[in-house]
Amino acid sequence: MRNEMIGAVVRRAIEHPEFRRRLIDDPQDALQSHGFALEEAEMAELTKIRETIGGDDAEQQLVSIAEQYGVHPRAEK
């Protein structure tokens, strides 16, 4: 279940840039407003992920992370 929840959050961050920005700025509020209820271990994992995201290639970084969790985000066309 942990990988599925983290994968869902990462997928949402890839598909919705505003959510991605809010997730970095205020993760608790962003997650809560989007209906995510994460356990402590999941939050710790997201915190580690959050610390690695940045720069102009944030979306590509998230795609790589999503794939590590078995999520294959849809390609935008």
N, C-alpha and C positions, 0 to 999 in steps of 0.2 A: 504494500500500500504506500509506503514511503516514497518509492521511486515514482509511482503514479502521480502522487500529489505534487511532488517537486517538478516532475515533467509537465504537469498541467499548468503550474505557475510559470515555468519557463516558456511554454508554448504561448501563453497569454501575453507574456512580456515581448515575445517576438512579433506577435500579430498586432499588438496595440502599443505603439510608442508612448502614448500618454501613461498607460499603466506601467510601462517600463520605467519612465521617469519618476513616477510616484513611488514605485517599488524601491528605487534607489534612495529617494529623499526620505520617505517615511513608510517603511515596509509594513508595519502593523496596520496602519490606516489603509494602505493600498490593498492588502490582503483581505482585510475585514470588509471593505466596501465592495469587493468583488466576490464575496461569499466564501473565501477560503478560510478554513479553520485548521491550522497546522499545530502539530504537537511540538514539544520542545526540541526533539531531535531533528525534525524537519526544518524548524526555524534556524537551528544551528547550521544546518547544511546550506540553507538559503543565504545565511549571513556570510559564509565562506564564499559562495558563488558571487554574492553582491560585491565583495571586496575585490574580485578579479575582473569585474566588468568596467569598461570605460573606454574613452577615446572614440574615434570615428568608426571603429569596427565592432561596436557593442553588439549589433544585431548578429554579425557572423560569430562572435564569441558565444552568444546565446544559442545559436544553431548547433555549434559544436557541443555545448553542454547538454542541450536537449537530446542529441544523439547518444550521449553517454548514458542517459536515463531511458533510452529506448523510445524516445519520441522523435518522430520524423515530421517536422513542421511542413505545412503545405508551402509550396513554392508560389511566390507572388508573380503574377504575369500581367 
